[in-house]
Amino acid sequence: MDAQSSTCLSDLVPALRWTRPQQVAEVLADPRLPGGWWGSVAIGRALSVTGADWICDRLARLAVALWGHMPIVELLPALQTHSPDPNLPDWPEPARSAAGGFGGWSRLRRLTPADLQAPSGPAAPEVVMAAAFREFFKRLPVEGGGTATLAPPAPAAQPSAPPVPALAAPVPADTLPETQPAKAPEEPPVITPDPAKITSEYPMVALVETLLRDWSPLEKAIAAERLFAAEPISLRALAYRLGVDREVLSHAQRSAEERVLMWMRSPDSAPLTGHLFGLSEWLGAAATQEQLISMDPSHPVLVPSLNTPLWRVLVALMPDRRLQDGWLVVGDLGSLQEKTRQLLAAHPDETDVVELLGKIGIRSHSAKAWLEALPKEPGTRPGAGAHEAKHSTTSTGSLPALPRRTPGANGRAARGGHPVPQVGNQVDPQTALAALQALSGQPYPRGPHTPPPPPPVPSPASDPRRWQRIEITAEHLRGAPVPVPEAYAAQLGMRPGTLLSVTGPGDNAVVLVWRDQPVFDSLQPVLMRIGARPGDAVYITINGYRLDAQLASAVGG
């Protein structure tokens, strides 16, 4: 991590973002730091004030008290690729003995704080957790230079995949090229690799090639033309081009989506998921397309099987970001711009605008370009003419972008005024309009004969038939599949062998797959967002392409 990084503690420990501030404030409070510092103060500065031991001890207390269901590597994802000395020589003796009793580092990091609560254990869970966190934090640079480490960490062993080079160091803000995302961007550079040297020169590209190696020709066509394409084409057009039945191609798309989902959850994808974590940490809430491409030498390299540069594949695999008007943004571009305007208006006398933007996740190396591209008026894009601002109906600046539902849907709200075609049978225009309204949360222009939008979904108490009750377990909170009754899946129009991709709270992609029985691939992001705990009951419903969830306690269930 660069010494000038604006990464804060909540960027490194995602659980801090979805935990109520009042639940952690007492434990993390320090009079030398501002209130809520874990979400605004750069980690280097925080470490220089409190020290690594203090932060690790406080995080360990929170982990045992609030996050007992989460594995250590999910609490601190950076530990996923950390490989310390197996003997753990820097650990205090009680913690070292406890780690050995649990099978060593490789097994310990996958355990939860609840798993560490052994009555006769040699060390308390807090002691073991603090030692595990210290493995990472002691190596971070503190403000003013220097670190708490004696030697650089050993690289993580990845026998099943070629080693992945580290991310390039972030470029200082004052050396970034000035960007004008609102204008038509120039075609980004593309590098065609030598097939014989891909593994040695571009291991990340080789890793994606390994994923696609055993795919059928139809699945590869789906990946190249839809899942990872800059301009996904419709199933109908692709079926015509390939000379196959559209239903056959639809099955191939479901199979390809399942392959990607399963691979991303497997150990084989660890180098790529670690790379994505590093990208997300450095990019922040918004960064330019050019910044993403220049972050690593392999990003502009073509993936031979897809004829697509690697950076587009990475964008498609990011669950929380979309490419909009030349910006890679968490959530919606217009919403983040409006939040920026409100923040600047609320602090007109603020001299350090870069630090101010850091409160909403804009990194210091992106702040200058973000401010220059900020429209002066809500709902318009910089550089857009009056006629375009008045008549455009497909601009991401005038209408909210569609949440992603499948890999490859990032940044594709509409094409030529029509929504991107979906998998399965085509729907009539009125149904499509209702789906767009449900997805965006805002009304779209309607014709004179268009019926009014459907009423909101009734609550579980008023219409229990539309809601499915699920008893939450610790495994569900760790990301395990969640089964639902066949009758409920059939009510959604599913049948054995089908897949349904919907958007949950926070624009998280949720996949319902019917293999032996219908199951949600994972509801973890949804459950975390609503604050579910083991033993809670949760009601879920799907309306169009939108999934909603409510705690039973909130509706009197």
C-alpha positions as CSV (number, residue, x, y, z in Angstrom):
1,M,0.0,0.0,0.0
2,D,1.3,3.4,-0.9
3,A,2.4,5.7,2.0
4,Q,0.1,8.4,0.6
5,S,-2.9,6.2,0.4
6,S,-6.2,7.6,1.6
7,T,-7.5,4.1,2.4
8,C,-9.3,4.1,5.7
9,L,-10.0,1.3,8.2
10,S,-13.5,0.6,6.9
11,D,-12.0,0.0,3.4
12,L,-9.9,-2.8,4.9
13,V,-12.5,-4.1,7.3
14,P,-15.8,-4.1,5.2
15,A,-17.9,-5.1,8.2
16,L,-17.4,-1.6,9.7
17,R,-19.4,-0.2,6.8
18,W,-22.6,-2.1,7.4
19,T,-22.4,-2.1,11.2
20,R,-24.2,0.8,12.9
21,P,-21.7,3.5,14.0
22,Q,-23.1,3.6,17.5
23,Q,-22.2,-0.1,17.9
24,V,-18.5,0.4,17.3
25,A,-18.0,4.0,18.4
26,E,-17.3,3.3,22.0
27,V,-14.7,0.6,21.3
28,L,-12.9,2.6,18.5
29,A,-13.1,6.0,20.1
30,D,-9.8,7.9,20.6
31,P,-9.6,11.5,21.7
32,R,-6.7,12.1,19.3
33,L,-8.9,11.2,16.3
34,P,-12.2,12.7,15.0
35,G,-15.5,10.9,15.5
36,G,-16.1,8.2,13.0
37,W,-12.4,8.2,12.0
38,W,-12.5,4.6,10.8
39,G,-14.5,5.8,7.8
40,S,-12.6,9.0,7.0
41,V,-9.1,9.1,8.3
42,A,-6.3,7.5,6.2
43,I,-5.1,4.3,7.9
44,G,-1.5,5.5,7.8
45,R,-2.4,8.5,9.9
46,A,-4.5,6.4,12.3
47,L,-1.6,4.0,12.8
48,S,0.8,6.8,13.6
49,V,-1.6,8.0,16.3
50,T,-2.8,4.8,17.9
51,G,-0.3,2.1,16.8
52,A,-1.0,-1.2,15.2
53,D,-1.5,-3.1,18.5
54,W,-4.3,-0.8,19.7
55,I,-6.2,-1.1,16.4
56,C,-5.8,-4.9,16.3
57,D,-7.0,-5.3,19.9
58,R,-10.1,-3.1,19.3
59,L,-10.9,-5.0,16.1
60,A,-10.6,-8.3,17.9
61,R,-13.1,-7.2,20.6
62,L,-15.6,-6.1,17.9
63,A,-15.1,-9.3,16.0
64,V,-16.0,-11.4,19.0
65,A,-18.9,-9.2,20.1
66,L,-20.5,-8.4,16.8
67,W,-19.1,-10.5,13.9
68,G,-18.8,-13.9,15.4
69,H,-20.3,-15.5,12.3
70,M,-17.7,-14.2,9.8
71,P,-14.5,-16.0,8.9
72,I,-11.3,-14.0,9.7
73,V,-10.5,-13.7,5.9
74,E,-13.9,-12.0,5.4
75,L,-13.4,-9.6,8.3
76,L,-10.0,-8.7,6.8
77,P,-9.9,-9.8,3.2
78,A,-6.3,-8.8,2.7
79,L,-5.3,-11.9,4.8
80,Q,-6.6,-14.1,1.9
81,T,-3.3,-13.8,0.1
82,H,-1.0,-13.4,3.1
83,S,1.4,-16.3,3.8
84,P,3.3,-15.9,7.1
85,D,6.0,-18.1,8.5
86,P,4.2,-21.4,9.4
87,N,5.8,-21.3,12.9
88,L,4.3,-17.8,13.6
89,P,7.5,-16.6,15.4
90,D,6.1,-13.1,16.0
91,W,3.0,-14.3,17.8
92,P,2.7,-14.3,21.6
93,E,2.9,-17.8,23.0
94,P,-0.8,-18.3,24.0
95,A,-2.0,-17.3,20.6
96,R,0.7,-19.3,18.8
97,S,-0.3,-22.5,20.7
98,A,-4.0,-21.8,19.9
99,A,-3.2,-21.4,16.2
100,G,-1.3,-24.7,16.2
101,G,-4.2,-26.4,17.9
102,F,-6.6,-25.2,15.2
103,G,-4.4,-26.6,12.4
104,G,-2.1,-23.7,11.7
105,W,-2.5,-20.4,9.7
106,S,-4.1,-21.9,6.6
107,R,-7.0,-23.3,8.6
108,L,-7.1,-20.6,11.3
109,R,-7.9,-17.7,8.9
110,R,-11.0,-19.5,7.7
111,L,-12.4,-19.9,11.2
112,T,-14.9,-17.5,12.8
113,P,-14.6,-15.9,16.2
114,A,-17.3,-18.2,17.3
115,D,-15.2,-21.2,16.2
116,L,-12.3,-20.0,18.4
117,Q,-14.4,-20.0,21.6
118,A,-13.1,-23.3,23.0
119,P,-13.7,-23.5,26.8
120,S,-10.3,-25.1,27.5
121,G,-8.3,-23.3,24.8
122,P,-4.9,-21.9,25.6
123,A,-5.9,-18.3,24.6
124,A,-9.0,-16.2,24.5
125,P,-10.6,-15.6,21.1
126,E,-9.7,-11.9,21.3
127,V,-6.0,-12.7,21.8
128,V,-6.0,-15.0,18.7
129,M,-7.9,-12.6,16.6
130,A,-5.7,-9.7,17.5
131,A,-2.6,-11.7,16.6
132,A,-4.1,-12.6,13.2
133,F,-5.0,-8.9,12.5
134,R,-1.5,-7.9,13.5
135,E,-0.1,-10.1,10.7
136,F,-1.4,-7.5,8.3
137,F,-1.5,-4.2,10.1
138,K,2.1,-4.4,11.3
139,R,3.3,-4.2,7.7
140,L,1.3,-1.1,6.8
141,P,3.2,2.2,6.4
142,V,2.4,4.8,9.0
143,E,2.2,8.6,8.3
144,G,5.7,10.0,8.2
145,G,7.3,6.9,6.8
146,G,8.4,3.6,8.4
147,T,6.4,0.5,9.2
148,A,6.0,-1.9,12.1
149,T,7.5,-4.8,10.1
150,L,11.0,-6.2,10.2
151,A,10.8,-8.0,6.8
152,P,8.5,-7.8,3.8
153,P,5.7,-10.4,3.8
154,A,6.2,-13.6,1.9
155,P,4.2,-13.9,-1.3
156,A,1.2,-16.2,-1.1
157,A,1.7,-19.6,-2.7
158,Q,-0.7,-20.4,-5.6
159,P,0.2,-23.8,-7.0
160,S,-2.9,-24.0,-9.1
161,A,-2.3,-20.8,-11.0
162,P,0.6,-18.7,-12.2
163,P,1.8,-15.9,-9.9
164,V,0.1,-12.6,-10.3
165,P,2.2,-9.4,-10.3
166,A,1.4,-6.7,-7.7
167,L,-0.7,-3.7,-8.6
168,A,1.2,-0.8,-10.0
169,A,1.8,2.0,-7.4
170,P,-0.9,4.6,-7.5
171,V,-0.1,7.7,-9.5
172,P,0.1,11.0,-7.5
173,A,-2.9,13.3,-8.1
174,D,-0.8,16.1,-9.5
175,T,0.7,13.8,-12.2
176,L,-2.5,12.4,-13.5
177,P,-3.4,13.3,-17.0
178,E,-6.4,15.6,-17.2
179,T,-9.5,13.6,-18.3
180,Q,-12.8,14.7,-19.8
181,P,-15.0,11.7,-19.2
182,A,-18.1,13.5,-20.5
183,K,-16.7,13.8,-24.0
184,A,-16.6,10.8,-26.3
185,P,-13.5,8.9,-24.9
186,E,-10.7,8.0,-27.3
187,E,-10.4,4.3,-28.0
188,P,-8.3,2.9,-25.1
189,P,-5.0,1.2,-26.0
190,V,-5.1,-2.6,-26.6
191,I,-2.1,-4.9,-26.5
192,T,-2.2,-8.2,-28.4
193,P,0.0,-10.7,-26.5
194,D,2.3,-13.4,-27.9
195,P,0.4,-16.6,-27.2
196,A,3.6,-18.4,-26.3
197,K,4.5,-15.8,-23.6
198,I,1.1,-15.1,-22.0
199,T,1.7,-17.3,-19.0
200,S,5.1,-15.7,-18.2
201,E,4.3,-12.1,-19.1
202,Y,0.6,-11.8,-18.3
203,P,-0.4,-14.4,-15.7
204,M,-3.7,-12.7,-15.0
205,V,-4.7,-13.1,-18.7
206,A,-3.6,-16.7,-18.5
207,L,-5.8,-17.2,-15.5
208,V,-8.9,-16.1,-17.4
209,E,-7.9,-18.3,-20.3
210,T,-7.7,-21.2,-17.9
211,L,-11.3,-20.5,-16.8
212,L,-12.5,-20.6,-20.4
213,R,-10.4,-23.6,-21.5
214,D,-13.1,-26.3,-21.1
215,W,-16.1,-24.1,-22.2
216,S,-18.2,-25.2,-25.2
217,P,-18.1,-23.0,-28.4
218,L,-21.6,-21.6,-27.5
219,E,-20.5,-20.7,-24.0
220,K,-17.4,-19.0,-25.3
221,A,-19.6,-17.1,-27.8
222,I,-21.9,-16.0,-24.9
223,A,-18.8,-14.9,-22.9
224,A,-17.3,-12.9,-25.7
225,E,-20.5,-11.3,-27.1
226,R,-22.6,-10.8,-23.9
227,L,-21.0,-11.4,-20.5
228,F,-17.7,-9.5,-21.1
229,A,-18.5,-7.4,-24.2
230,A,-18.4,-3.6,-24.3
231,E,-21.6,-3.6,-26.3
232,P,-23.5,-6.9,-25.5
233,I,-25.8,-8.0,-28.4
234,S,-29.2,-9.6,-28.0
235,L,-29.7,-13.3,-27.7
236,R,-31.9,-13.2,-30.8
237,A,-29.1,-11.5,-32.9
238,L,-26.4,-13.8,-31.6
239,A,-28.6,-16.9,-32.3
240,Y,-29.1,-15.7,-35.9
241,R,-25.4,-15.0,-36.4
242,L,-24.5,-18.5,-35.0
243,G,-27.4,-20.3,-36.7
244,V,-28.7,-21.9,-33.5
245,D,-32.1,-21.8,-31.7
246,R,-32.4,-19.0,-29.3
247,E,-33.5,-21.4,-26.5
248,V,-30.3,-23.4,-26.9
249,L,-28.3,-20.2,-26.7
250,S,-30.3,-19.2,-23.6
251,H,-29.3,-22.5,-21.9
252,A,-25.7,-21.8,-22.9
253,Q,-25.8,-18.4,-21.2
254,R,-27.2,-19.9,-18.0
255,S,-24.4,-22.4,-18.0
256,A,-21.8,-19.8,-18.6
257,E,-23.1,-17.6,-15.8
258,E,-23.1,-20.6,-13.4
259,R,-19.5,-21.4,-14.4
260,V,-18.4,-17.9,-13.7
261,L,-20.2,-17.8,-10.3
262,M,-18.8,-21.2,-9.2
263,W,-15.3,-20.3,-10.3
264,M,-15.3,-17.0,-8.5
265,R,-16.2,-18.9,-5.3
266,S,-13.5,-21.5,-5.8
267,P,-9.8,-21.4,-4.6
268,D,-8.7,-21.3,-8.3
269,S,-9.9,-17.7,-8.6
270,A,-7.9,-16.5,-5.5
271,P,-5.3,-14.6,-7.6
272,L,-8.0,-12.7,-9.5
273,T,-10.2,-12.0,-6.5
274,G,-7.2,-10.7,-4.6
275,H,-6.4,-8.5,-7.6
276,L,-10.0,-7.2,-7.6
277,F,-9.8,-6.4,-3.9
278,G,-6.6,-4.4,-4.5
279,L,-8.4,-2.6,-7.3
280,S,-11.4,-1.8,-5.3
281,E,-9.3,-0.5,-2.4
282,W,-7.3,1.9,-4.6
283,L,-10.1,3.0,-7.0
284,G,-12.5,4.1,-4.2
285,A,-16.0,5.2,-5.0
286,A,-15.2,6.6,-8.4
287,A,-12.2,6.5,-10.7
288,T,-11.7,7.1,-14.4
289,Q,-11.5,4.4,-17.0
290,E,-8.0,5.6,-17.8
291,Q,-6.9,5.1,-14.2
292,L,-8.2,1.5,-14.2
293,I,-6.4,0.7,-17.5
294,S,-3.1,2.2,-16.4
295,M,-3.1,0.5,-12.9
296,D,-1.5,-2.7,-14.1
297,P,0.4,-3.6,-17.3
298,S,-1.9,-6.6,-18.0
299,H,-5.1,-4.5,-18.0
300,P,-5.0,-3.4,-21.7
301,V,-3.9,-6.9,-22.9
302,L,-6.4,-8.8,-25.0
303,V,-7.8,-12.1,-23.6
304,P,-7.4,-14.3,-26.7
305,S,-10.6,-16.4,-26.2
306,L,-12.7,-13.3,-25.7
307,N,-10.9,-10.8,-28.0
308,T,-11.6,-8.4,-25.1
309,P,-9.0,-6.5,-23.0
310,L,-8.6,-7.8,-19.5
311,W,-9.8,-4.6,-17.8
312,R,-13.3,-5.1,-19.3
313,V,-13.4,-8.6,-17.9
314,L,-12.4,-7.2,-14.4
315,V,-15.2,-4.5,-14.6
316,A,-17.8,-7.2,-15.4
317,L,-16.7,-9.2,-12.4
318,M,-16.9,-6.3,-10.0
319,P,-20.1,-6.8,-8.0
320,D,-20.6,-3.2,-6.9
321,R,-19.3,-1.0,-9.8
322,R,-20.5,0.1,-13.2
323,L,-18.8,1.9,-16.0
324,Q,-20.7,5.1,-16.7
325,D,-19.6,8.0,-18.9
326,G,-16.0,7.1,-18.6
327,W,-16.1,6.6,-14.8
328,L,-16.1,3.4,-12.8
329,V,-18.5,4.1,-10.0
330,V,-19.9,2.3,-7.0
331,G,-23.7,2.6,-7.4
332,D,-25.1,5.3,-9.6
333,L,-23.0,8.2,-11.2
334,G,-25.8,10.8,-10.8
335,S,-26.4,9.9,-7.2
336,L,-22.7,10.3,-6.3
337,Q,-22.4,13.6,-8.2
338,E,-25.4,14.9,-6.3
339,K,-23.9,13.7,-3.0
340,T,-20.7,15.6,-3.9
341,R,-22.6,18.8,-4.6
342,Q,-24.4,18.5,-1.3
343,L,-21.2,17.9,0.6
344,L,-19.5,20.9,-1.0
345,A,-22.5,23.1,-0.4
346,A,-22.5,22.1,3.3
347,H,-18.8,23.0,3.7
348,P,-18.3,26.1,1.6
349,D,-15.3,27.2,3.8
350,E,-13.5,23.9,3.7
351,T,-9.9,24.4,2.5
352,D,-8.9,20.8,2.1
353,V,-11.4,19.6,-0.5
354,V,-9.5,16.4,-1.2
355,E,-10.0,15.3,2.4
356,L,-13.6,16.4,2.3
357,L,-14.2,14.2,-0.8
358,G,-12.5,11.3,1.0
359,K,-15.6,11.2,3.3
360,I,-17.7,9.9,0.4
361,G,-15.0,7.5,-0.9
362,I,-13.3,9.7,-3.6
363,R,-9.6,8.9,-3.3
364,S,-7.1,11.7,-3.4
365,H,-5.6,10.6,-6.7
366,S,-9.1,10.9,-8.3
367,A,-10.3,14.1,-6.6
368,K,-9.0,16.6,-9.2
369,A,-10.5,14.8,-12.2
370,W,-13.8,14.2,-10.2
371,L,-14.3,17.9,-9.4
372,E,-13.4,18.9,-13.0
373,A,-16.0,16.5,-14.4
374,L,-18.7,17.4,-11.9
375,P,-21.8,18.9,-13.7
376,K,-22.8,22.3,-12.4
377,E,-26.5,21.4,-12.5
378,P,-28.1,18.1,-11.4
379,G,-29.2,15.8,-14.2
380,T,-26.8,17.1,-16.8
381,R,-23.4,16.0,-18.0
382,P,-20.4,18.3,-18.4
383,G,-20.1,19.4,-22.0
384,A,-23.7,18.3,-22.9
385,G,-25.5,20.7,-25.2
386,A,-28.9,22.2,-24.4
387,H,-30.6,20.1,-27.1
388,E,-29.0,16.9,-25.8
389,A,-29.9,17.7,-22.2
390,K,-33.5,18.4,-23.2
391,H,-34.1,15.5,-25.6
392,S,-31.7,12.7,-24.5
393,T,-33.5,9.7,-22.9
394,T,-30.7,7.2,-22.8
395,S,-27.9,9.2,-21.2
396,T,-26.6,7.9,-17.9
397,G,-26.5,11.6,-16.8
398,S,-30.3,12.0,-17.3
399,L,-31.6,8.7,-16.3
400,P,-30.3,6.3,-13.5
401,A,-28.3,3.4,-14.8
402,L,-29.7,-0.1,-14.5
403,P,-28.3,-2.2,-11.7
404,R,-26.2,-5.1,-12.9
405,R,-27.9,-8.5,-13.0
406,T,-25.4,-10.7,-14.8
407,P,-21.7,-10.5,-15.6
408,G,-21.4,-8.2,-18.7
409,A,-24.4,-6.0,-17.8
410,N,-22.2,-3.4,-16.1
411,G,-22.8,0.1,-17.5
412,R,-25.4,-1.1,-20.0
413,A,-28.6,0.7,-19.2
414,A,-30.0,0.9,-22.7
415,R,-29.0,0.9,-26.3
416,G,-30.8,3.1,-28.8
417,G,-33.6,3.8,-26.4
418,H,-34.4,0.2,-25.6
419,P,-33.4,-1.9,-22.5
420,V,-30.7,-4.5,-23.0
421,P,-32.5,-7.8,-23.9
422,Q,-32.7,-10.3,-21.1
423,V,-32.3,-14.1,-21.0
424,G,-35.3,-16.1,-21.8
425,N,-38.5,-15.2,-23.6
426,Q,-39.0,-11.6,-24.7
427,V,-41.5,-9.5,-22.8
428,D,-44.0,-6.9,-24.2
429,P,-43.1,-3.2,-24.0
430,Q,-45.4,-2.5,-21.0
431,T,-43.8,-5.3,-19.0
432,A,-40.4,-4.0,-19.9
433,L,-41.3,-0.5,-18.8
434,A,-42.6,-1.8,-15.5
435,A,-39.3,-3.7,-15.0
436,L,-37.3,-0.6,-15.7
437,Q,-39.3,1.4,-13.2
438,A,-38.8,-1.3,-10.5
439,L,-35.1,-1.4,-11.2
440,S,-34.4,2.3,-11.3
441,G,-36.7,3.5,-8.5
442,Q,-37.7,6.5,-10.7
443,P,-40.5,6.9,-13.2
444,Y,-39.7,6.8,-16.9
445,P,-41.4,8.9,-19.5
446,R,-44.7,7.1,-20.5
447,G,-46.7,7.4,-23.7
448,P,-50.3,8.7,-23.7
449,H,-51.8,5.2,-23.6
450,T,-49.4,3.7,-21.1
451,P,-51.1,2.4,-18.0
452,P,-49.9,3.8,-14.6
453,P,-47.1,1.8,-12.9
454,P,-48.2,-1.1,-10.7
455,P,-48.7,-0.4,-7.0
456,P,-45.9,-1.1,-4.5
457,V,-45.5,-4.7,-3.3
458,P,-47.7,-5.3,-0.3
459,S,-46.0,-6.1,3.1
460,P,-45.7,-9.7,4.3
461,A,-48.5,-9.0,6.8
462,S,-51.0,-7.9,4.2
463,D,-50.1,-10.4,1.4
464,P,-48.0,-13.3,2.8
465,R,-48.4,-15.3,-0.5
466,R,-45.9,-13.0,-2.2
467,W,-43.2,-13.3,0.5
468,Q,-41.1,-16.3,1.5
469,R,-40.0,-16.7,5.1
470,I,-36.4,-17.9,5.6
471,E,-34.8,-18.9,8.9
472,I,-31.3,-17.5,8.9
473,T,-28.3,-19.6,10.1
474,A,-24.6,-18.7,10.6
475,E,-23.8,-20.6,7.3
476,H,-26.2,-18.3,5.4
477,L,-24.3,-15.3,6.8
478,R,-21.1,-16.8,5.5
479,G,-22.4,-17.0,2.0
480,A,-23.8,-20.6,1.9
481,P,-26.7,-21.3,-0.5
482,V,-30.2,-20.7,0.7
483,P,-32.9,-23.2,-0.4
484,V,-36.4,-22.1,-1.1
485,P,-39.6,-24.2,-1.7
486,E,-40.2,-25.4,-5.3
487,A,-43.6,-23.9,-5.2
488,Y,-42.1,-20.5,-4.6
489,A,-39.6,-20.9,-7.5
490,A,-42.4,-22.1,-9.8
491,Q,-44.5,-19.0,-8.8
492,L,-41.6,-16.9,-10.2
493,G,-41.8,-18.8,-13.5
494,M,-38.8,-21.1,-12.9
495,R,-38.4,-24.8,-13.7
496,P,-35.6,-27.3,-13.0
497,G,-32.5,-26.3,-14.9
498,T,-33.2,-22.6,-15.0
499,L,-31.5,-19.5,-13.5
500,L,-32.9,-16.2,-12.4
501,S,-30.7,-13.1,-11.8
502,V,-32.2,-10.3,-9.8
503,T,-31.0,-7.1,-8.0
504,G,-31.2,-6.9,-4.3
505,P,-30.8,-4.0,-1.8
506,G,-27.7,-2.0,-2.5
507,D,-27.7,-3.0,-6.2
508,N,-26.2,-6.4,-5.2
509,A,-26.6,-9.2,-7.8
510,V,-28.6,-12.2,-6.4
511,V,-28.9,-15.5,-8.4
512,L,-31.6,-18.1,-7.9
513,V,-30.6,-21.4,-9.5
514,W,-32.8,-24.5,-9.7
515,R,-30.7,-27.6,-9.9
516,D,-31.8,-30.5,-7.7
517,Q,-33.8,-27.9,-5.8
518,P,-34.1,-24.1,-6.1
519,V,-31.5,-22.2,-4.1
520,F,-30.2,-18.7,-3.8
521,D,-26.5,-18.9,-4.6
522,S,-25.9,-16.6,-1.7
523,L,-27.9,-14.0,0.2
524,Q,-25.0,-12.8,2.2
525,P,-24.9,-9.1,0.9
526,V,-28.6,-8.8,1.4
527,L,-28.5,-10.3,4.9
528,M,-25.6,-8.1,5.9
529,R,-27.4,-5.0,4.6
530,I,-30.5,-5.5,6.7
531,G,-28.5,-6.5,9.8
532,A,-29.7,-10.1,10.0
533,R,-28.2,-12.4,12.7
534,P,-28.2,-16.2,13.2
535,G,-31.7,-17.2,14.4
536,D,-33.5,-14.3,12.7
537,A,-36.3,-14.8,10.3
538,V,-36.3,-12.9,7.0
539,Y,-39.0,-12.3,4.5
540,I,-38.0,-12.1,0.8
541,T,-40.0,-11.3,-2.3
542,I,-39.1,-10.8,-6.0
543,N,-41.0,-8.2,-8.0
544,G,-39.9,-8.0,-11.6
545,Y,-36.1,-8.1,-11.4
546,R,-36.0,-6.6,-7.9
547,L,-35.5,-8.6,-4.7
548,D,-36.7,-7.0,-1.4
549,A,-36.0,-8.4,2.1
550,Q,-37.3,-7.5,5.5
551,L,-36.6,-8.8,9.0
552,A,-39.6,-10.6,10.4
553,S,-39.2,-8.6,13.6
554,A,-39.7,-5.4,11.6
555,V,-43.0,-6.5,10.3
556,G,-44.3,-8.2,13.4
557,G,-43.6,-11.7,12.0
